[in-house]
Amino acid sequence: MESVFDRIYNTVSQIPKGKVLTYGDVAKLSGNPRWARVVGYALHNNPDQEKIPCHRVVNREGKVAKAFVFGGENEQVRLLLSEGVEVVDGKVDLEKYRWKEEIIL
């Protein structure tokens, strides 16, 4: 049986370059809209940053994580910028960059 973390990792692994989702988006797409904090915990324990691009997950306001596990806030910003996502004052424009496509669970 697939674990909650596996479902979260599957969802995050599908976010394309140049797009982001919020923790709440990932929670909802992974099966439970109340899992936003669980998403944060799962991503903090991400076993494979290459396959699970947790830098593409931001908070509900579009803000990057202050405690991004792979090098802090500046590293998350650097990774997003390298994919063409604009980050202004630590924030992503969700209207422009939020991924709105269907996800395969």
C-alpha positions as CSV (number, residue, x, y, z in Angstrom):
1,M,0.0,0.0,0.0
2,E,1.3,3.5,-0.9
3,S,2.2,5.7,2.1
4,V,1.1,9.3,2.5
5,F,4.7,10.4,1.8
6,D,4.7,8.3,-1.4
7,R,1.6,10.0,-2.6
8,I,3.0,13.4,-1.8
9,Y,6.3,12.6,-3.5
10,N,4.4,11.3,-6.6
11,T,2.4,14.6,-6.8
12,V,5.5,16.8,-6.4
13,S,7.5,14.8,-8.9
14,Q,4.9,15.8,-11.6
15,I,5.3,19.5,-11.2
16,P,6.9,20.7,-14.4
17,K,9.9,23.1,-14.6
18,G,8.7,26.7,-14.5
19,K,5.6,25.9,-12.4
20,V,4.9,25.7,-8.6
21,L,2.2,24.4,-6.3
22,T,1.4,25.4,-2.8
23,Y,1.6,23.0,0.2
24,G,-2.2,23.0,0.2
25,D,-2.4,22.2,-3.5
26,V,0.0,19.2,-3.0
27,A,-2.1,18.1,0.0
28,K,-5.3,18.2,-2.0
29,L,-3.9,16.5,-5.0
30,S,-2.3,13.8,-2.8
31,G,-5.7,12.9,-1.3
32,N,-6.4,15.1,1.7
33,P,-6.7,18.9,1.7
34,R,-5.8,18.9,5.4
35,W,-2.3,17.5,4.8
36,A,-0.5,20.8,4.1
37,R,1.7,20.4,7.2
38,V,2.3,16.8,6.4
39,V,3.5,17.9,2.9
40,G,6.0,20.3,4.6
41,Y,7.3,17.5,6.8
42,A,7.5,15.0,3.9
43,L,9.4,17.5,1.7
44,H,11.8,18.3,4.6
45,N,12.6,14.6,4.5
46,N,12.8,14.4,0.7
47,P,14.9,11.3,-0.2
48,D,15.7,12.4,-3.8
49,Q,15.8,16.1,-4.7
50,E,16.4,15.2,-8.4
51,K,13.2,13.2,-8.8
52,I,11.1,15.1,-6.2
53,P,11.6,18.8,-7.0
54,C,10.5,20.2,-3.6
55,H,11.8,23.6,-4.5
56,R,8.6,23.9,-6.7
57,V,6.4,24.0,-3.6
58,V,5.6,27.4,-1.9
59,N,3.3,28.5,0.8
60,R,-0.3,29.7,0.1
61,E,0.9,33.2,-0.4
62,G,3.6,32.1,-2.9
63,K,6.4,32.6,-0.5
64,V,9.5,30.4,-0.5
65,A,10.4,28.3,2.5
66,K,12.7,30.0,5.1
67,A,14.1,26.6,6.0
68,F,14.4,25.0,2.6
69,V,16.1,21.7,3.4
70,F,18.6,21.8,0.5
71,G,20.4,25.0,1.3
72,G,17.9,27.5,2.7
73,E,15.7,30.2,1.2
74,N,18.3,31.5,-1.2
75,E,18.8,28.0,-2.7
76,Q,15.1,27.6,-3.3
77,V,15.0,31.0,-5.0
78,R,18.1,30.1,-7.1
79,L,16.5,26.9,-8.3
80,L,13.2,28.6,-9.2
81,L,15.0,31.4,-11.0
82,S,17.0,28.8,-13.0
83,E,13.7,27.4,-14.2
84,G,12.4,30.8,-15.3
85,V,10.1,31.4,-12.2
86,E,10.3,35.0,-11.1
87,V,10.8,35.5,-7.4
88,V,10.3,39.0,-6.0
89,D,11.1,39.6,-2.3
90,G,10.9,35.8,-1.7
91,K,7.5,35.5,-3.4
92,V,6.2,33.8,-6.5
93,D,3.2,35.2,-8.5
94,L,0.8,32.3,-8.1
95,E,-1.5,33.6,-10.8
96,K,1.4,33.3,-13.3
97,Y,3.3,30.3,-12.1
98,R,0.8,28.0,-10.3
99,W,0.5,24.7,-12.1
100,K,-3.1,24.1,-13.1
101,E,-2.9,20.9,-15.1
102,E,-4.3,17.5,-14.2
103,I,-2.2,15.3,-12.0
104,I,-1.9,11.5,-12.3
105,L,-2.1,9.7,-8.9
